[in-house]
């Protein structure tokens, strides 16, 4: 047994200088009065050996602990392993992901799967290992801290090892103007155009006018400052940026400068579009004004999303959209009256087509709604939402505080995948409750996140009982409420949109 072990006369075992090899099951054997060997109940001895440290690996390569960053490209697949080579009993490993300072604020506390992170414990003989996996790294993960927590019964507080995610993503552009969009620009006014570029690594914005150098010098911070703007400054402006992943460009913005004597002119004149494109960007809630070319007769129609049909929206050559919403984005055309020949009509339709692009923070409809469900019956909650730039995260938070991403399901709730609506940048999300019970009554939240902000909508689910249900009949109800008969009527409405010949 060795010099470290001593058994006294009554069967007590003493072990000096306990070692890790002493860990395991111990059992006492003795002879009874008749010479038979009897065994005592096995005793499990656990020798505590706390882990000293852990380390991170990518592709079986140990990361340098002195380098706090992991460079990774947007949309890439990332797997980080946390490994501990010691500890008895085996330590427990888990992951935390804390979004950086550039992430959106006021987000609820979310589990790892909502942050696009899953973890897998890997069994090994000595120590422990846990792999964190991101199937798709998002730009929202830039500057996020990925931390492995090492817990052990012999530790007062967990050890940790962490790394920062340095996400490399392509440029996105935000163009602003002073005075703001919707205000007519006249000769002699001071005007400033600003281009903001969000990318990693950072990329410098460079202005172009009609694919050439702008008429005024650009400031280092992305401003084009016109001290006294002139008519010849009109044209298509766009912002480009050179990035390690390539050359990128914003959509075009048409700057229209009117003569000083003009008292009221549309800000966007289709007749002056250059060959570089026919697209105008307007911020959510902003205004845009379109006009048919001078010397032509025509009026405005909108190309209906999904059907491609033209819907007349006025008998004027000028069209102004105020408080623009996402559903008003799309293609608009200045259409000639039927008195002009077919060839000219077709030419004007092609030449006078303008695409209105709406950008801004996400919106949700409905934002707040109360709905009554029938006990024991299924319930469908539907949210329509729009976002441009596109959404980066969509989730449902059920009454029980469980979070569902599109495609998630359990025995009682199914979150359907996101579907597109006929409107550009607009989508639909559905949460399906298979059988409503009293436990399902309460608030259900729907959250959409994009690089431009956060939107939240909610349903409050009430519950009632169908007529004849024994648990709440008129005879047993303490409220003496009349018998409730629920009738669900499904109305299918078929709309036929016919564009008549436009006579302005």
N, C-alpha and C positions, 0 to 999 in steps of 0.2 A: 504493500500500500504506500510505501514511501514515508519519508521523515515528516511530511506536512500533515499526516493523518494520524489521529489517535482515537481509540475506542475505549471508553471507561468500562467499569465492571457491570454497569446496568444497561449497556447497549447504546449509549450516546456517542455519536461520531463528531469529532472536532476536526476542522480543517483550518490550517494556518495559511496565511498569504494566499488568499483565494485567487484562482487563475481562470481564464476563459475556458480552458480545457476541462474544468470541473463542472461546466454547464451540462445539464442533462438529467436523466432519471436515476435516482438512487433507491436501492432496495436492501432491506435488512433480512438476513437469513439466520435461523437458529434451530437447534435440536431440542425437541421436547423430551419429556421424561422417558419416553419409549424409544428414543433414538431416531425418530422421524424428523426430517428437515421441514420446517415451516417457514413461510415467507411473509414479511410484512407488506403493507400497502405501499406501492411505489410513491416516491416523493420527487416532484419536479423541482430541480434547483435551477434558477435563472440567475446567471452572473451578469450584472448590468455593465455594459461597456458602451458608453455614449459615443456617437460619431463625432469626429473632430471637424470635418469639413465636407463639402460636396463640390462638384464641378459640373460644368455644362459641356455638351458635345454637339456638334453638327456633322453629319456624315462620318461618324466615328472619329472625328478629330476634336481634341480637347481645345476649347476656346481659351485664349490668353486672358487670365483674370485681370491683367492690367489694361485690357482694351474693353471699355464698357459698351461698345456698339456692335450690332450685327447688321451689316449692309444687306438689304434684300429688296428686290424689285416689286413694284405694285403688281398684284394678281398672281404672284409667285406662290408656290407650295413650300411651306417652311415646317421643318420638324426639329425641335430642340430637345435633347436628352439631358435629364438631371440624374447624376450618378453619385452614390455614396458607397465607398468600398469597405466600410467598417460599421460596427454597431451591433450590439446584442441586447435584447432581441432586435430584429431588423427594424430600422427606422421607417416612419411613414412619410412619404413625399407627396406634395400637392403643389398646384400652380396658382398664381395670381397674375392678372393682367391689369395694370393701371394705365389708363389712357393719359397721354401727355397734355401739356398746357394748351395745345392747339385744338384739342378735342372739344366737343360741345359740352356746355355746362348744363346743370339742372337735369341731368339724366338720372333715372332711378338706378338703384343698385342692381346690377345685372349679373346673372351667372355666366360661366365661361362660354357655354355654347352660344349665347347671344352675342358674345364678343368674337365669335367665329373661331373659338379655341376649344379643342378637345384634348383630354389627357388619357394615357394608357399606362398602367403599371406593368412593368416587365419583371417576371420572376427570375431571380438568380440566387446561386448558392450562398454567396456572401454579400452583405450590404443590400442595397436597393437601387432601383432605377424606375424613372417615370418619364414618359415621352409626351411633350406638348406638341400638338399638330394644328397648323393653320392651313386649311386647304386653299385659301385665297387670302393673301395679305392685302389689306386695304390701305389707302392713304390716311384713313382715320387712325391707323395703328402707328403712324409716324411719331417718334418720340415716346411711344408707350414703353413702360417698364414691365418686362416679363420676369417674374420672380418665382424661384423654386423654394418652398418652405420645407425644412427638415425637422420633423418632430420625433421626440424620443422620450421614453418614460424617465430617463435619467437626466434630462435637460430641463432647466427651469423655464426657458423660453426657446422657441424654435431657432435653429440656424437658418440662414438664407443665402442664396447665391442668385444674382440677377444680372440682366443685360438689357440695354436699350435697343429698340428696333429703329434702325435708320432706313426708312422706306424711301426708295427712289421712285418718284412718280412724275409723269409727264405734265407739261404746263396746262393749266386752265386759266382763262382770261376773264377779267371783269372790266368793262369799259364804262366810264362815267363822264359826265359833262357838266360844265358850269357856264351859263345857266342850265338848269336841269332839262331833261328830255321833255318835249311837249311845248317848250317855250320857243316861239319863232326867233330865228337868228337873222338880224339885219346888218347891213354893211355899217362899219364903224364901231360895232360893239366889241368889247373884250370877251373872248371866248377861250375856254380851256378844255382840252380833252385829256383824260387820264386813263392810263392802262395799268392795271394791277395784274401781275403774273404770280400764280401760286404753283410752285414746282419744287422738287428736291432732286438734285442740287438746284440752287436758285438760278433762275435764268433772267437775263436782262431784257426788258421790253423794248422793241424797236418799232416805231411807227412807219407806216407806208401810206401814200396816197396814190390811188390808181396804179398800184404795184411799182411805184417809184418813190424817191425820197420825198418827204413832206415839204411844204413851202416854208416852214419855220423850223428853227433848231429845236430839238427835243432836249428836255432837261434830264439829268441823270436818274431822277426818280419817276420817269415815265410820263411827264406832262408835255403836251403841245400847247403852248401859250400864244394866242393871237391877240396882240395888243389892240389892233383895229382890224377886224376881219374884213375881207373884201369878197366880191362876188366870185372872183376866179379861184377862191379857196374852196368853193363847192366841189364835192366829189366823194368817192368811196374811200373811207379810211379803215385800215385794219392794223392790228398789232401782231407782230411775229416774235418768236423767241427761238433761239438756238440752244438746244439741250443735248446732253450726252446721249440721249435716246433718239435724237433726230431734230428736224426743224418743224415747228408747229406754228399755227396761225389761228387767230380769232376769226369769228364771223365778221363780215363787213358792216360798217356803219356809214350811212349816207348823210353827209353834212350838207345841208341846203342853206345857202346864204341869199337873202332877198334884198332887193333894192331898198334904199332908205325911205323912198316915198310910199312904199307898199305898207298899208296900214294893217292888213290882215291877209296872210298867205298861209297855206298849209306848210307844215314843217317838212313834209316828205313829198317831193314832187316826182312822180313816176316818169314824167317826160324827160328827166335829166339823169336817168340811171345810166351808168357806164356799163361796159361789157363785162366787168369783173363780177357781176352778180346782182340779184334782186332780192335781197333779204335785209330785213330791218329787225333789230333786237329792241325789245321794250321790257322794262322791269315790271314785275307783278305789281298791279295797282297803278301803273303809270299810264301815259297817254301816247297815242301815235296818230298822225294825220296823213292821209294819202290823197293824191289828186291825179286825175287823168291828165295827159299831156295837153298843153295849150293848143288850140286850133282843132281839136278833135271833139266829137260828140260821143258820149258814153256815160255809163253809170256803173256802180260797183256791185259785184256779186261775190259771194264766198263759195269756195269749193267745199261741199259737204264732206266731212271725214267719213270714210268707209264706203260711201256711194259714188263719190266723184261728181255728183250733180252740182249745178250752179244754183245757189239760192240768192235771189236779189235782196239787197240790204239797203235800198235807197235809190231815189231817182236823181241824185245829184252827182256831179263830177268830183265832189270832195267827200271824203269819208273820214270821220274822226271817231276814234275809240278811246273812251275815258274809263279809268278804273279797270284796266285790262285784267282779265282772269285767264288762267291757262286754257280754258275751253274756247277762248277767242283767238288763240294762236292758229296758224295754218295759212293756207293759200287764199289770196284775194285777187280778183281780176277786174280790170276796167273793160267792160263789154260794150261794143258798139251797138247802136240800134239796128233794127232789121232793114232800114232803108238803104244801108250800105251793102255792097255786094259781099258774097260769101267769102271770097278770097281775102278781102280786106278785114272782114270780121275775124277770120281765123288768124290772120297776122296780128291783129290787135290783141286777141286773146293770148297769144303766145308772148308777145312783147310786153304786155302790161300785167303780167303775172307777178305778184309780190308775195313773198313768204314772211309772215309776221312770227317772230320767235319770241316767246315769253319766257323770261328767266326770273328766278327768285327762290325764296325759301319754300319748302313743301306746304301744301294745303290739303286738308282732309274734309270730306263731307260724308256723313254729318259730323259736326264737331261735338255735339252732345245730344243724345236722344234717349228717351225712355221707351221701353218696349215690354209688353205683357205676354208671357209664355203660358202654355197650358201644361199642367202637371202630366208627366209621363209622355209628352209629345216632343218631337225634335224641334230645334230652333236654329235658324240661320241668321247670323249677324254679318252684314255686308258693309264694307267701307270703300268709298272711292277716294283716291288720293292722286295728286299730281306733284311732280318735282322735276325741275330743270335747273341745275345739273341733276342727273339721275340719282335716285335714292341709293344709299349705301347700306342701310339697315332698315328692316321692317319687322315688327314683332307685335304680338298680342300679349297682354297681361291679364290672365283670367282672374275671377273673383277670389280663387284660392291662392293668388299671388304666383302661380306657376306661369312661366313664360313659354310661349309657343312661337316658333318661327314658321314661315310658310313651308308646308310639307310635314310638320310635326303632328303626331297623333298619339292618343292613348285610348283607354277604354271608353271614355266619356266625351272627349273633345277632339275634333279634327280641324287643323288649320290648312285650308286649301292653298295651293300654289298661286302666286300672283299672276293675274291675267291682264292683258292690255285692253283698254277701251278704244273707241274709235277716235278719240282725241289724242293728239300728240302729247307725249310725256305724261299721260294719265293712265291709271291702272285701277284694278279692283282686287280687294282682299276679302276673303270669306272665312268666318269661324263658325263651325257647325257643332252644335251640342246634340248628341244622339238621343238623350232622354232627360228632360228637365225635371229636377227634383228641388226640394227646399234648399239643398246645399248649393244650388247654382244661382240663387237669388243674390244680386249684388251688382257691383260695378265691374265692367270689362273695358280695359283701356287698349287703345291702338296707337302705336308710335311709329313715326316715319322720320328718318334722319337722312340728311344729305350734307354736302360740304357747305351749303348755304344756310343751314339751320335745322330746326326741329319742329315738328307738328304733332299734336296729340288730339285724338278724338276718343269719345267714350260712349258706351251704352250702359244704361242702368236697367237690369232685367228684373221685372216683377213676375209674380206667378199667380195664376188662378186655377180653379178646378173646373173641368167641363161639367155640364149639366148631368145629373144623375150619379156623380161620383160619390160614393158612400161616405167618404171622410168629411164632406162639407155639403150636406144636403140642406134644403131650407128647413127641414124639420129639426135638425140637430145643430144648426148654426146659432151661436149665441147672439149674433148681430141681427137675426131675423131678416137678413138681406133677401131679396127676391131671387128666384131661381135664375141662374145665369146661363144663357144659351149662347154658345160661341159659334159663329158661322164664318168660315173663311171663304172669301170670294176671290177667285183668281180671274183677273181680267186681262185678256191678251188684246193689246191694241196694235193694229197694223197701220202704219202711216205710209202713205204714198206721196212722195214729194215730186212735183212736176214743175220744172222751170218753164215758165211762159216766155214768149218772146218779149224782150225788154224794150219798151218804148219810152224813152226819156223825153 
